[in-house]
Amino acid sequence: MRRGISGDGGVDSTMEPREWQTFAGRSALVHYANLVKLPHTVFALPFALVGVVFASYVMRVTPWDAVWVVIAFTSARFAAMAFNRIADRDVDAINPRTATREIPLGIITPKRASVAVAVASLLFVFAASRLNALCFALSPLALGWILWYSSTKRFTRWAHLVLGLGLGIAPVGGYLAITGEWSRPWWMLIMLAVAVMSWVAGFDILYALQDVSFDRKHSLYSIPAAFGEAWAIGLARWLHAVAVVALAAVGTATPAGWLYVAGVVTVAALLLYEHTLVKPGNLTRLNAAFFTMNGVISIAFFTFVLLERLTR
């Protein structure tokens, strides 16, 4: 289906099939929400709040602390996703899967998207400054990393890990936002970041399965394009196993009880089920594996961690 022109001379996006997990509507708010795939916030925001919950064992958390953490995470993610759409606008325009995104269709211009990135970046730095001096000092580094990811698919097949680490920063940032200092033992936050990095990299590899032919044709880098579907799915499984082990290790460094153990077991079970949905040569259930299952995983784990804290 081709795009059309609305009565006011603008692009009628309702004539295009929408990409997964986007909202219907023609308002500017809907367009910008779809630009950054707002529903995907559910992947890592709960893990940022997991960091906040762990920090609450060390220091009291105020409602405003939680509010500024959410603002910081959401604005950073908005900046990163919008920047990624700007950087990828050339390949998005020729990929049938992404050609209906807002920038290729002209619904949002690169200039307006750049302004949105700048505003979101400033909001992120401001939110970090409202938390503590350490978060403020680290905010440019965190922002630089998540923006840099957009270029990595042009030169390395390991861009999935770069993205994973970008989201792995989230729980570390949530913890530092409350305490203003590194964890004790020192390796707890590292294991938490490794868990999220491995989880995200694993499901991003699965997500990239749908673009293998396109990536190879246009010299874009990804693990599925480099090694094939079977190898990529196998690596995703290993990364998800690492994520479960890392979460278990985090539990040994925190006042975790049976509810935390139940949370880790739930994550493991859901990841196992996720991998039954995706097989080489059969990607018909990739949508469920990517969005539904990973959204459930992050929310479920946060719920167990929070319930554990509320019982203490």
C-alpha positions as CSV (number, residue, x, y, z in Angstrom):
1,M,0.0,0.0,0.0
2,R,1.3,3.4,-0.9
3,R,1.3,6.5,1.2
4,G,-1.3,9.2,0.3
5,I,-1.8,12.9,0.7
6,S,-4.3,14.1,3.3
7,G,-6.7,16.9,2.6
8,D,-4.4,19.5,4.2
9,G,-1.5,18.6,2.0
10,G,0.3,16.5,4.5
11,V,1.3,12.8,4.4
12,D,-1.6,10.5,5.2
13,S,0.1,7.9,7.3
14,T,-3.1,6.0,7.7
15,M,-2.7,4.6,4.2
16,E,0.5,2.8,5.2
17,P,0.7,-0.5,7.1
18,R,2.1,0.3,10.5
19,E,5.2,-1.4,11.9
20,W,5.0,-3.6,15.0
21,Q,4.2,-2.0,18.3
22,T,3.2,1.4,17.0
23,F,0.1,3.5,17.7
24,A,-2.7,4.5,15.4
25,G,-3.4,8.1,14.9
26,R,-2.1,11.2,13.1
27,S,-1.3,13.6,16.0
28,A,2.3,14.9,16.5
29,L,2.4,13.1,19.9
30,V,1.6,9.8,18.2
31,H,4.2,10.3,15.5
32,Y,7.0,11.1,17.9
33,A,5.9,8.1,20.1
34,N,6.1,5.9,17.1
35,L,9.4,7.4,16.0
36,V,11.1,6.0,19.1
37,K,8.9,2.9,19.5
38,L,7.6,4.1,22.9
39,P,6.1,0.7,23.9
40,H,9.7,-0.7,23.8
41,T,10.4,1.4,26.9
42,V,9.0,-1.6,28.8
43,F,12.1,-3.6,28.1
44,A,14.7,-1.7,30.2
45,L,12.8,0.8,32.4
46,P,11.8,-1.9,34.9
47,F,15.5,-2.9,35.1
48,A,16.4,0.8,35.9
49,L,13.9,0.6,38.7
50,V,15.4,-2.7,39.8
51,G,18.6,-0.7,40.4
52,V,16.5,1.8,42.5
53,V,15.1,-1.0,44.6
54,F,18.5,-2.5,45.3
55,A,19.8,0.9,46.2
56,S,16.9,1.3,48.7
57,Y,18.6,-1.4,50.9
58,V,21.4,1.1,51.3
59,M,19.7,4.5,51.3
60,R,16.1,5.8,51.5
61,V,14.4,6.5,48.2
62,T,12.1,9.5,48.0
63,P,9.2,9.8,45.5
64,W,11.1,12.5,43.6
65,D,14.1,10.2,43.3
66,A,11.9,7.7,41.5
67,V,10.4,10.4,39.3
68,W,13.8,11.8,38.2
69,V,15.1,8.3,37.5
70,V,12.1,7.6,35.2
71,I,12.5,11.0,33.5
72,A,16.3,10.4,33.0
73,F,15.8,7.0,31.6
74,T,12.9,7.9,29.3
75,S,14.6,11.0,27.9
76,A,17.9,9.1,27.3
77,R,16.0,6.4,25.5
78,F,14.1,8.9,23.4
79,A,17.3,10.7,22.4
80,A,19.0,7.4,21.5
81,M,16.1,6.0,19.5
82,A,15.4,9.2,17.6
83,F,19.1,9.6,16.8
84,N,19.1,6.0,15.6
85,R,16.2,6.8,13.2
86,I,18.1,9.9,11.9
87,A,21.3,7.9,11.3
88,D,19.4,5.0,9.6
89,R,17.1,7.1,7.5
90,D,18.8,6.0,4.3
91,V,18.6,2.3,4.9
92,D,15.2,2.6,6.5
93,A,13.8,4.1,3.3
94,I,14.8,1.1,1.2
95,N,14.0,-1.7,3.6
96,P,10.4,-2.8,3.1
97,R,10.1,-3.6,6.8
98,T,11.1,0.0,7.9
99,A,10.0,2.1,4.9
100,T,6.8,3.2,6.7
101,R,8.7,4.8,9.6
102,E,8.2,8.5,10.2
103,I,11.4,9.9,8.7
104,P,11.3,7.9,5.4
105,L,7.7,8.9,4.9
106,G,8.4,12.5,5.6
107,I,6.0,12.7,8.5
108,I,8.9,13.9,10.7
109,T,11.8,15.6,9.0
110,P,15.5,14.9,10.1
111,K,15.7,18.5,11.3
112,R,12.7,18.1,13.6
113,A,14.0,14.8,14.8
114,S,17.4,16.4,15.5
115,V,15.7,19.1,17.6
116,A,13.8,16.4,19.5
117,V,17.2,14.6,20.2
118,A,18.7,17.8,21.5
119,V,15.8,18.5,23.8
120,A,15.7,15.0,25.1
121,S,19.5,15.0,25.7
122,L,19.3,18.2,27.7
123,L,16.4,16.8,29.7
124,F,18.4,13.7,30.5
125,V,21.4,15.7,31.7
126,F,19.1,18.0,33.7
127,A,17.4,15.0,35.3
128,A,20.8,13.5,36.2
129,S,21.8,16.8,37.8
130,R,18.7,16.6,40.0
131,L,19.7,13.2,41.3
132,N,23.3,13.7,42.4
133,A,26.8,15.0,41.4
134,L,28.0,11.5,40.3
135,C,25.0,11.0,37.9
136,F,25.5,14.5,36.5
137,A,29.2,13.9,35.9
138,L,28.5,10.5,34.2
139,S,25.6,11.6,32.1
140,P,27.6,12.8,29.1
141,L,29.4,9.4,29.0
142,A,26.2,7.5,29.2
143,L,24.6,9.7,26.5
144,G,27.6,9.4,24.3
145,W,27.6,5.6,24.5
146,I,23.9,5.2,23.6
147,L,24.2,7.6,20.7
148,W,27.3,6.0,19.4
149,Y,25.5,2.7,19.0
150,S,23.7,4.0,15.9
151,S,27.0,3.9,13.9
152,T,28.2,0.5,15.0
153,K,26.0,-1.5,12.7
154,R,28.0,0.1,9.8
155,F,31.3,-1.5,10.8
156,T,30.9,-4.4,13.4
157,R,28.7,-7.4,13.7
158,W,28.9,-7.1,17.4
159,A,26.7,-4.0,17.5
160,H,24.1,-6.1,19.5
161,L,26.5,-6.1,22.5
162,V,27.0,-2.3,22.2
163,L,23.2,-1.9,22.4
164,G,23.1,-4.4,25.2
165,L,25.6,-2.5,27.3
166,G,23.7,0.7,26.5
167,L,20.6,-0.7,28.2
168,G,22.8,-2.5,30.8
169,I,23.7,1.0,32.1
170,A,20.1,1.5,33.1
171,P,20.1,-0.5,36.4
172,V,23.5,0.8,37.3
173,G,22.3,4.3,36.8
174,G,19.2,3.6,38.9
175,Y,21.4,2.4,41.7
176,L,23.8,5.3,41.5
177,A,21.0,7.7,41.3
178,I,20.0,6.8,44.8
179,T,23.3,6.0,46.5
180,G,25.7,8.3,44.7
181,E,28.4,5.6,45.1
182,W,29.3,2.2,43.7
183,S,27.9,-1.0,45.2
184,R,29.4,-3.2,47.8
185,P,30.5,-5.8,46.8
186,W,31.9,-4.0,43.8
187,W,31.0,-6.7,41.4
188,M,27.2,-6.6,42.1
189,L,26.5,-3.8,39.7
190,I,28.8,-5.3,37.1
191,M,26.8,-8.5,37.3
192,L,23.6,-6.6,37.0
193,A,24.8,-4.8,33.9
194,V,26.1,-8.1,32.4
195,A,22.7,-9.6,33.0
196,V,20.8,-6.9,31.2
197,M,23.5,-6.6,28.4
198,S,23.3,-10.3,27.7
199,W,19.5,-10.4,27.8
200,V,19.2,-7.4,25.4
201,A,22.0,-8.5,23.0
202,G,20.3,-12.0,22.8
203,F,16.9,-10.7,21.9
204,D,18.4,-8.1,19.5
205,I,20.1,-10.9,17.7
206,L,16.8,-12.6,17.3
207,Y,15.2,-9.3,16.1
208,A,17.9,-9.0,13.5
209,L,16.9,-12.4,12.0
210,Q,14.2,-10.7,9.9
211,D,16.8,-8.5,8.0
212,V,19.4,-11.1,7.1
213,S,19.0,-10.8,3.3
214,F,18.7,-7.0,3.4
215,D,21.8,-6.6,5.7
216,R,23.9,-8.8,3.4
217,K,22.8,-7.0,0.3
218,H,23.5,-3.5,1.7
219,S,26.7,-4.4,3.6
220,L,25.2,-3.8,7.1
221,Y,26.6,-5.8,10.0
222,S,24.8,-8.2,12.2
223,I,25.5,-11.6,13.7
224,P,22.7,-13.3,11.8
225,A,23.9,-11.8,8.5
226,A,27.5,-12.8,9.3
227,F,27.0,-16.3,10.6
228,G,23.5,-17.4,9.6
229,E,20.3,-18.0,11.4
230,A,21.2,-21.2,13.2
231,W,24.4,-19.9,14.6
232,A,22.8,-16.6,15.6
233,I,20.0,-18.4,17.5
234,G,22.5,-20.5,19.3
235,L,24.5,-17.5,20.4
236,A,21.3,-15.8,21.6
237,R,20.6,-18.9,23.7
238,W,24.0,-18.7,25.3
239,L,23.7,-15.0,26.0
240,H,20.4,-15.6,27.7
241,A,21.9,-18.3,29.8
242,V,24.6,-15.9,30.8
243,A,21.9,-13.4,31.8
244,V,20.2,-15.9,34.1
245,V,23.5,-16.8,35.7
246,A,24.4,-13.1,36.2
247,L,21.0,-12.5,37.8
248,A,21.6,-15.4,40.2
249,A,25.0,-14.0,41.1
250,V,23.4,-10.6,41.9
251,G,21.2,-12.4,44.3
252,T,24.1,-13.6,46.3
253,A,25.3,-10.0,46.8
254,T,22.0,-8.5,47.9
255,P,19.6,-9.3,50.8
256,A,17.6,-11.5,48.3
257,G,15.2,-14.1,49.6
258,W,12.9,-16.7,48.1
259,L,11.0,-14.1,46.0
260,Y,14.2,-13.0,44.3
261,V,15.0,-16.7,43.5
262,A,11.5,-17.1,42.2
263,G,12.1,-14.0,39.9
264,V,15.3,-15.5,38.5
265,V,13.5,-18.9,37.9
266,T,10.7,-17.0,36.2
267,V,13.1,-15.2,33.9
268,A,14.8,-18.5,33.0
269,A,11.5,-20.2,32.3
270,L,10.3,-17.3,30.1
271,L,13.5,-17.2,28.2
272,L,13.3,-20.9,27.6
273,Y,9.8,-20.4,26.2
274,E,10.9,-17.5,24.1
275,H,13.4,-19.7,22.3
276,T,10.7,-22.2,21.5
277,L,9.0,-19.5,19.4
278,V,12.0,-18.8,17.1
279,K,13.6,-21.5,14.9
280,P,15.8,-21.3,11.9
281,G,13.6,-20.8,8.8
282,N,10.5,-20.1,10.9
283,L,10.2,-16.5,12.1
284,T,6.4,-16.4,12.1
285,R,6.3,-15.9,15.9
286,L,9.2,-13.5,16.2
287,N,6.8,-10.7,17.2
288,A,5.7,-12.6,20.2
289,A,9.2,-13.7,21.1
290,F,10.6,-10.2,20.8
291,F,8.1,-7.8,22.2
292,T,5.6,-9.8,24.3
293,M,7.9,-12.2,26.0
294,N,10.7,-9.6,26.7
295,G,8.2,-7.1,28.1
296,V,6.8,-9.8,30.4
297,I,10.3,-10.8,31.5
298,S,11.4,-7.3,32.5
299,I,8.1,-6.5,34.3
300,A,7.9,-9.8,36.0
301,F,11.5,-9.6,37.3
302,F,11.0,-6.1,38.6
303,T,7.8,-7.2,40.3
304,F,9.5,-10.0,42.2
305,V,12.4,-7.7,43.2
306,L,9.9,-5.1,44.5
307,L,7.8,-7.6,46.4
308,E,11.0,-8.9,48.0
309,R,11.8,-5.4,49.2
310,L,8.3,-4.7,50.5
311,T,8.5,-7.8,52.7
312,R,11.6,-6.6,54.5
